[in-house]
Amino acid sequence: MRASAALRRPSSAVQKKARDLEKPLPKVRKVRADLRATGALEEKRK
């Protein structure tokens, strides 16, 4: 579950607070690539 969905806040607000706390969230593309590499996320099928 996304942090913004869990906190019921806009994603920009969650990212701003994370930066303020010096705990930046990882980039979405990197997270998805890592999940695909571990097999936790399947590739999109065309």
N, C-alpha and C positions, 0 to 999 in steps of 0.2 A: 504494500500500500504506500502511496506517495505521502510524504510528510504533509503536504498542503491539504490533502484529503483527510488525513487523520486529525489535523488541527483545525479543519474547516476554515482555512485562511487562503487567500490568493497565493499562488506559488511565488510571485515576486516578493511578497511580504515575508514568506518563510526564508527565501534566499537572502534577503536583506538582513534579517535577524541573525542568520547563520554567519554572514560576513561580519556583523557587529560583534558577535561572540568569538570571532576568529576561528570558526569551524566551518569553512566553506564547504558546500555540498559538491560532490563530484559531478562532472559534466555528464549529461544524459547519454550522449553517444558513447562515452567511455564505459559507463555502467552497462549499457546494452551489449557492447562488444565483449566485455568481461563475462557477462552472463551467457552469451552465445558460446564463448570459448570453453566454459565449464560444462556446457550442455544443459544449463538450467533454463535457457530460453531457446526456442526453436527458431530457425530461419523462416522468413516470410516465404510463402509459396505463391507462385504466380499462376 
